[in-house]
Amino acid sequence: MKNYLNFETELKNLEEELNLLKDPYNQEGLSEVNTSKISEVQKEIDEKLKEIYSNLDPWQTTLVARHEDRPKAKFFIDNLFEDFVLLSGDRFYGEDKSVISGFAKFNSKSVLVIGQEKGQDLETRIDRNFGMMRPEGYRKSIRLMKLADKFGIPIILFIDTPGAYPGVGAEERGQAEAIAKSIQCCMELKVPTISVIIGEGGSGGAIALASSNKVLMLQNAIYSVISPEGCATILWRDPKKTLEASKAMKLSSKDLLNLDIIDEIIPEPIGGAHRDKDQILDNVRNSIEKNLNIFLTMDKDEILSHRKNKFLSIGRTKGFTSQSASLEDLSMKENIFDKLKIQLNKNKKIILSGIIILILISIMLIYYITP
């Protein structure tokens, strides 16, 4: 049974009519399929889909991003990757089922895959905590990202969460610290990282895994620091003003691309990703492959600099500021002793070798000069 959103009532009626036409034996007085009428209704459905989904407002986009039939992280992991090996536990407290993680093959190359999973039905949603990660989930992700960095394995992350879990137990175990450490880890990695926002990208729960070289976003996904309901409650004291909040927050993929917060919009089938899962799989696969290829010619330091410069430049050319700052102005200022220390650390092997050679030469000279 299909699930419809509140602005899809006309579409629901048309599709119910189409189903009856395709199965005439369930209707009194009909005994054959009316193919011309089926074609006519199907054409109406296609036109209605195009009309609705080409004019979605930000709140309607939010509802599409939350659609219960929308493909989740587990769907992408199962269908985009081969030889997936599930890895569990943070080695401190326990396992967090709201995040699926492990090593796999993508186009015959090793990758680390991390995906926030909401679940498909009530039972799995409760088991997955509706995609809201606890501290152990972030610590598990940190552990695996450091492992991937050690062996030079690219990282692909699927973002789909309303936010980090705000429960008492999560706070007692250091939720804020775990999120901060996850962001720090993402920024320090020297392997390519690609984040794909497939549904909701909510609050620090999403940012903790979306601090990547490339942030991709499905056309009808959302990405924001707070939910529209939460924003409306805080600013207007009215949780019903979700449309005003959604517009103000610039949470749609189009707005975020315009602000250079994301790098690419992955197109969805007309009617949303849930209407043609094969097509959305192909689109996501092609986008990931294209973006991974960008980093093939980069070394570790270039990959790190690429990520650093990407985040330093956000908000410098577009947004609320009228003047842009150069990346050099945003860099941490170092005195001459700090620069000297860095150069010594970089060239310590060469310096050590030179000292050893000088000592050997000195010994040889002393030996030959001394009578």
C-alpha positions, 0 to 999 in steps of 0.5 A: 500500500502506497503512502501519500503526503497531504498535498498528493490527494489528487494524485492518490485519487488518480492512481486509485482510478488507474488501479481499478482500470487495470483490474476490471474484474473487481468492478461490477459490469466490467469484464475487459481492460480499457487500454485507452482510458488507462493511457489517458489516466497515466498521462494525467498522473505524470502531468500531475506529478510534474506539476506538484514536484516542480513547485514544492515549497520548503515545507513540502520538501521537508515532508518528502525528505521524511517520506516513510517509503523513501530509500534509506541508508541500508537500501543504498548499502545493500545495492551499491556495494559488494562484499560489505563487512559489518563492523560494530561497537565503539570499544568503550560502551557498546553498539549503536544500531542507528548507524550501519558501518563497515568496509566494502567494495565500490567498483572493485575498490575498498571503501569504508561505508557509514550510514545513518539508518532510520528503519523501514517499519515500526519495529526496525525504527524503534530498533534503529532509534529512528536514526538518532545516534547516541555517543557510542555511534559517533565513537564507533564511526571515529574508530572506523574512520581512523582505521580507514585513514591508516590504510588509505581507504576512501570513506562514503557516508550516508546522512539521514537523521532528525538529529543526535539522540537527546536522551538523558543516558546519551548526555551522561555518556558525553553526546556533545563531546562525541559529536565534536570529536567526530567533526574533528576526526572528519576534518583531520582525515587524509583520505577522500570523504564523500557525504550523501544526504539522502533524507533529513540532515538534521542538526549536529547529528548530521554535521558530525558525519558531513564534514567531508571533501564533498557533500552531495544531496538528493534533490528532495533532501533537507539539511539544517541546524534544527527542524522547522518545527523546532525553529518555529517554536523558538522564533514564533512560539508557534510550531504550526509556522513550519512553512515560514521557518522552512523558508527562513532556514534555507534548508532545501538542496537548491538554496544550499547549493546556491550558498556553496554549503553543498557541492552537488544536487543528485536529481531524483525521479519525478515524484521523489526517490521512493517512486523509482528506486532503480533510477535513484540508485544509478544517479547516486552511483554515478555521482559517487564514482565521479566525485571519487575520481576527482581525488585520484591524482591528489596526495594526502596533504592536498586532500586535507587542504581541499577539505579545509579550504572548502569549509573555510570558504563557506559564507565568505562570498555569499550569505550575510557578509558583504566582504569576502576574506581570503583563505590566507586571512582565515588561517591560523597565524604562526610566529617564526619559531612555530614555522621553524619547528614545523620545518624541522619536523618535516625534514627531521630525517634529512637533518638527522642524516646530515648530522650523522654524516658530519659526525663521521666526517669529523671522526675520519678527519681526526683519525687521519690528522692525528699523528 
